[in-house]
Every structure is written in structure tokens, then in C-alpha cells.
Amino acid sequence: MQRIIEQKIINQTNQALLINVLADATSLSKQVLKSALDKGCVWLKSGKKTNRVRRVKKPLKVGDEVFLYFNEKILSSIPAEPDLLLDKKDYSIWFKPAGVFAQGSKWGDHCALTRLVEKALDRNSFLVHRLDRATSGIMMVAHTKHAARDLSKLFADRKINKTYLAVVEGEFNTDMLTINEKIDGKSAISHIKLLTFANNRSLLEVRIETGRKHQIRKHLSGISYPIIGDRLYGNADKNHPEDLQLQAIQLEFTCPITQQPIQIELSDKRKIKS
């Protein structure tokens, strides 16, 4: 049986080392705790700030609160490795495989793109947009707060063109379609183009003006063309053999640092097929 431990520990000794406090308060070995710290499931509240903590020998003050979110199943997950597509130093662009989270949770971040990029490049990483865990494709990560601010503003101001591929069930009944249906009360616009039809599946190109949560999945399901492999809005059950057939294939924008146009697209070899 896999262990799940959710525990709050209040430190009672000044200058006590974090690893010793955790070991004394739990049944976990120091080796297991060191791995847990590296994978991001330990948090420290000191004063008014609560932050993820990884430093094994971090000295604690009396009254510091340590939060452990240990889930053996989550921590044993092995993420697929992302691939670097473009490195601009202040930010980088990656291919995120399906199954990799955009960012971590309180239970850890070792399967999150931001953490994987931090370790690969030895730089701070800041999230500026998201892809669902089940969606593969192009993602951008900032490495300075200045770049994070500027890139986030580009996304918020709709100055980054985003293109996706989606494989849906059935023959799509029109060559071109724009869906303008609100999601959670907010404007959501998706432009859809039929690329190919084969084996009762349609390959669609989708360009989105907005970036609402699950926008493409909701829009396509809402017109009775659910994406293959969609367990949430489609017909796939939990044992469906295919991943979600949705992929971010292109980003196009003006670099906020150099003011030069950038267009990056996945190679045909990487793109999903119908």
C-alpha cells in the first residue's frame, strides 16, 4: 500500500536542521526525505511567507511551520523529458510531452515543466501560460521576472498567435468554422479548419484568440466533435489506449526584448496525425 502523509510540524528548537525535524516527526528515512525535498513536496512557513523548500540542512527558527505533502504514488512518477526548441536566455521555448504538468502542486513539482527546465538550464523558471497535463506541444518559460511580466502581458493582450492540432471523432462537417461561445462567462473564440479526414477521424487546425481553461476541448465537445482521448469532455474512459489528441504546434509573436518577430513550429515528425 502506497503511503500518503499530510502533516504540519511546528519546530521547537532554534537552528534545528530541516531534515532532522522531518525525520523526528515522521516514519520516513532521511534518504526518502531528501528525495521528497528535491521533488518539492515540503513547504516552510517562516513569518508570513510560505514557500517550497528543498535545502536539506536548512536551519529553522522556533515556531517555523513545516508542511509535508508526501504521496508515494505521485513522488514515484517519472516524467517524460521536455525538449529545448529555442533559448533566448531571458526565456526559452520547449516541447512539453503529454503527461508533464505545466507547474507543480503542493504535492510536488518534479513532473512539472517549470522544475524540469530549472534543472536542465540551472535558471529560475516562471510560468507565463499553461497547457493541460494531457496536451503536448510548445510552451514558453521565462527566466527573469522582467521577462515573465512582459511575456504574460503579451498573452493577456492577445499578441501571441497560438495554433493547435486536434483529432476528433467523425467527419467534420465544414471546412472552416469560428466558435464564439463564452466559457465561465468570459469571451472565448476558436477558429477551426479541417485539414484531413480518414478512418472516421478528422484532423483539425485550431487557432485561438483567447486562452480559457479547456477552451478547445469544451468548444469541440460542445458541437459534438469531442477530441479523441478526452476523458473529461469526450467519450474516452480511463482505460482509453490513446493520449488526448490535442497539441500546441505553433507560437508566433514579437520578442519583447529584441522586438524581432519569432515564429516557432513543431516539425512534421512531431505533429500528431489523424
Buried (B, 14 or more C-beta within 10 A) or exposed (E): EEEEBEEEBEBEEEEBBBBBBBBEBBEBEEEBBBBBBBBBBBBBBBEEEEEBBBEBEBEBEEEBBBBBBBBEEBBEEEBBEBEEBEEBEBBBBBBBBBBBBBEBBBBBBBBBBBBBBBEBBEBBBBBBBBBBBBBBBBBBBBBBEEBBEBBBEBBEEEEBEBBBBBBBBEEBEEEEBEBEBEBEEEEBBBBBBBBEBEEEBBBBBBBBBBBBEBBBBBBBBEBEBBBBBBEBBBEBEEEBEEBBBBBBBBBBBEBBBEEEEBEBBBEEEBBBEB
